[in-house]
């Protein structure tokens, strides 16, 4: 051995510095959805809590929505693009295998040559990305990291599938993660995360791209399919346990919590989780799904943005966030609102 | 082990708590879907609460066979014995 490698030896405090969202321009009502499926506005509202959702136009691409949301998050944080060291994008609907959406987004944001990559963790993707970003800042790998959750799920939604056609939607949400002033002001709690690959068929695509293009029924889009009832049971009860573990890991009690912002999968899941967690009435609960539908990786930052706008949450509040979805995968942490 | 009537009334309490259907309406011959207007998601909530209350396991595949209150009561009786 001839030399030694040096690197940081201490952890630095991290927090969310800013947040921004992008909601696509096309509002799609339940009445439009039921033109293709045997359902009703009332059925959709009672089964999911969804009153309307937004779908992107051709111009509202994964990259365009992300640049808009991340630009807002940077402005909110007071951070210039060239101060960004890394861009992490969570999406399952950037329909190029390569290059990553993050690279074009980083370029269009004006970050110079920031590191940039995509992750695939479905509806848990925002919380996965947040965990990576926080650890980068804590470990000294990066000073400022942009985390984006973005989806155009309408591209992969089968309009004739009555169990999913009303559910999925489009949008982008972003945060800037950076240094906190002191360890006492650490703003992102330890992540509790995992995967359950034995349940991978519960939410998946109907086929892989090659079969979708060249199979006997092709060419067609490899639409998302989901077994709603087992997913509901898993999300409502197993995820409540994970949420509780995230509170414990952060040393925060439900009495100290101000905000509960689960992935906006279904209002009924949110209600069942909130019941299982026995949240006090004073905890504000994210209900963005009513207006936005299920936007997968984008749903948590979009929900947080709306809560800050309406006053349901304020800067400095402690929020429990949990993402869960196809995989099955999940991740939860406690954060301080920017 | 609880008697048949105890299981029925315990189940009725759960149904009332989750769906607001009056407990007295939850009689043996009633269909969860047609008579009590309980949808598939509420049914899952009822099943999970019943598992906890009666200390039994009701697998996903079984839930769709529990059409009436009587079906659920007999399943819980059998699973618990």
Interface residues (C-beta under 8 A of the other chain):
Chain A: X46 X47 X228 X229 X230 X232 X233 X236 X237 X268 X272
Chain B: X39 X40 X41 X44 X45 X48 X60 X63
